[in-house]
């Protein structure tokens, strides 16, 4: 289950299914990934074709990522079956 967001825009999209702060062309892809993340009981549950799930190096606690589109990715920490500090980032 998603417990917290780093990004206010992402939290708004999750709670209302819309936001002007994130490109509208990304909304459906972001929401599909957030739905999967919310249902996940372990990070490996996000190892879905097309998500390009992987662990990020150099973070403590460990952060994970799933690809959205172009340089956009959703990053998150995972602890005791829950996702924390979920963010939408351009990091490539």
C-alpha positions as semicolon CSV with decimal commas, in nm:
position;residue;x (nm);y (nm);z (nm)
1;X;0,000;0,000;0,000
2;X;0,121;0,352;-0,070
3;X;0,180;0,527;0,263
4;X;0,340;0,858;0,159
5;X;0,437;1,073;-0,137
6;X;0,737;1,302;-0,183
7;X;0,565;1,478;-0,473
8;X;0,253;1,684;-0,399
9;X;0,157;1,668;-0,767
10;X;0,178;1,288;-0,764
11;X;-0,030;1,272;-0,445
12;X;-0,291;1,496;-0,610
13;X;-0,302;1,274;-0,920
14;X;-0,338;0,964;-0,700
15;X;-0,618;1,108;-0,488
16;X;-0,819;1,285;-0,762
17;X;-0,706;1,115;-1,087
18;X;-0,612;1,455;-1,226
19;X;-0,359;1,733;-1,181
20;X;-0,234;2,020;-1,393
21;X;0,114;1,981;-1,243
22;X;0,195;1,661;-1,437
23;X;0,174;1,638;-1,817
24;X;-0,170;1,499;-1,897
25;X;-0,018;1,256;-2,149
26;X;0,147;1,075;-1,856
27;X;-0,159;1,044;-1,629
28;X;-0,284;0,703;-1,745
29;X;0,064;0,544;-1,737
30;X;0,141;0,695;-1,395
31;X;-0,191;0,581;-1,249
32;X;-0,141;0,222;-1,378
33;X;0,194;0,210;-1,202
34;X;0,058;0,363;-0,883
35;X;-0,225;0,106;-0,882
36;X;0,031;-0,175;-0,913
37;X;0,246;-0,018;-0,641
38;X;-0,053;0,019;-0,410
39;X;-0,136;-0,352;-0,457
40;X;0,224;-0,471;-0,415
41;X;0,327;-0,660;-0,102
42;X;0,695;-0,662;-0,201
43;X;0,900;-0,451;-0,441
44;X;0,941;-0,749;-0,674
45;X;0,566;-0,737;-0,744
46;X;0,651;-0,438;-0,967
47;X;0,867;-0,654;-1,194
48;X;0,605;-0,627;-1,468
49;X;0,687;-0,618;-1,842
50;X;0,714;-0,256;-1,956
51;X;0,776;-0,117;-1,606
52;X;1,157;-0,163;-1,621
53;X;1,159;-0,219;-1,245
54;X;1,497;-0,202;-1,073
55;X;1,673;-0,111;-0,751
56;X;1,855;0,223;-0,746
57;X;2,217;0,219;-0,630
58;X;2,354;0,439;-0,355
59;X;2,042;0,495;-0,147
60;X;1,987;0,409;0,218
61;X;1,714;0,308;0,266
62;X;1,699;0,132;-0,070
63;X;1,490;0,303;-0,337
64;X;1,333;0,136;-0,638
65;X;1,208;0,267;-0,970
66;X;0,959;0,188;-1,244
67;X;0,971;0,356;-1,584
68;X;0,680;0,577;-1,692
69;X;0,777;0,740;-2,023
70;X;1,090;0,897;-2,167
71;X;1,301;1,019;-1,873
72;X;1,010;1,001;-1,626
73;X;1,015;0,734;-1,355
74;X;0,832;0,666;-1,031
75;X;1,075;0,610;-0,745
76;X;0,992;0,478;-0,399
77;X;1,117;0,314;-0,082
78;X;0,952;-0,006;0,042
79;X;0,924;-0,130;0,399
80;X;0,704;-0,393;0,566
81;X;0,477;-0,431;0,263
82;X;0,424;-0,059;0,208
83;X;0,561;0,205;-0,031
84;X;0,694;0,532;0,111
85;X;0,822;0,860;-0,033
86;X;0,674;0,788;-0,377
87;X;0,802;1,042;-0,629
88;X;0,786;1,121;-1,000
89;X;1,134;1,206;-1,123
90;X;1,335;1,274;-1,434
91;X;1,661;1,106;-1,355
92;X;1,810;0,984;-1,683
